[in-house]
Amino acid sequence: MIINLTQHNASLEQVRAGVIEPESKELVKEFLTFDSLPNQEEILKRVSKLATIAEMHGAHAAMIGGAPFLMSALERELKNRRITPVYAFSKRVVTERTTDGKTEKISVFRHLGFVEV
């Protein structure tokens, strides 16, 4: 099982690949959101809470993403708890549709797998 520790809901393709949403999704979003400049203590506190959520769900892996300054600390904390951090890999597929002389571009991100770190 791969727990979703990102602010976004897992896509249908990701769910089919084994991603689940945590029961405490709002807490995950809260721990990933920064309204002011964090110090190292704040970063470590948040990654500990995120890793605890993954542990509580019995996850063997965690799909992560968010503020770059948080990710390396989260990767380390998850690995310390024997949970594999992964990043989603997607391909942007762009199509164009012309109606009444107007061209509309539509971008769809297709989940292709996970990158383990």
N, C-alpha and C positions, 0 to 999 in steps of 0.2 A: 504494500500500500504506500502511495506517495501522498503526503499531506500538502495542501496548497497554503504556503506561507507568503502569499503575495496579496496585494490589495485588490486584485481583480478576481472575478469568479473564473473557475476553470472552464475552458471551452468543452463542447461535446466531445471533440476528438481527444482532449486530455483526460476527460472522465473515462472514456473508453480505454485509455491507456493505464488506468488505475489511480488517477488523481481523485482525492476526496476533499471536500471542504471541511474545515474544522467547525465544531459546534460553536466555538467562540470566535467566529469570523470578525466580529466587530472589535474584539480585543486585538486580533492580528493587525487589523487596519490601524488601530490606535498606536500600537507599538512600532509600526512602520512609518508613521506620519510625524514629521518634525516641523514645529512652528517657530522654533528658535534654535540657535546654534548649540548643538550638544557637546558635552565634554566626554572624555573617555569613560568615566563612571556611568553616565547615562547610557551610552552605547552598550556597555557590558551588561547593564541591568536589563535593557530591552532584549538583547539577544538571548539572555538566560531565560526570560519569560517566553520568548518565541520557541526556544528549544524544548522548554517544559510542555508547551502545548503539543508539540510533535510527539514527545514521549507519552503524554497522556492518551494519545490516540493510537499508540502502538505502531507508529509509522516506521518503516525501514528506510524511507527516503523522504526528502522535503523539497518541493519545488519552491525556489526562492527568487526574489527579485525586488528591487526597490532602490533606495538611496545607495549609491556606490560606496559611500563611506561606512555603511553598515554591513555590507555583504561579506567582506572578508572576515569580520569578527563573527558573523552568523555562521559562515562556513566552518570556522574553527570550533565553535561551540557545538554545532551539530555533530561534527566528526568526533569530538570528545565524548559524545553520548552515543556513538556508534550509529548515527543516522546520516545517510549519504545525502549531501546537498546536490541538487540538480537544477539546471536552468533550462527552461523551455526553449526549443529551437523551432522557429517558424519561418515560412517563406511567404513573402507578400505576393499575392496574385492580383494584378490590376487588370480590370476590364473597362472598356469604354462603351458607352451607349449614347447614341445620338437620337434625340427626339425634338421635333419642331426646330431644327437648326441649332439646338443646344447640345453640347457634348458633356456628358457626365462621366467622371472617372470613379470607379468603385474599387476600393482596396479591401481585400479579404486576406487575413493571415491564416495560413494553413499550418497546423501543428505537424511537425515532421519527426519529433522525438525529443530526447533530453540530452543535455551535455552534463556529464558527471564531473565534479571538481573535487 
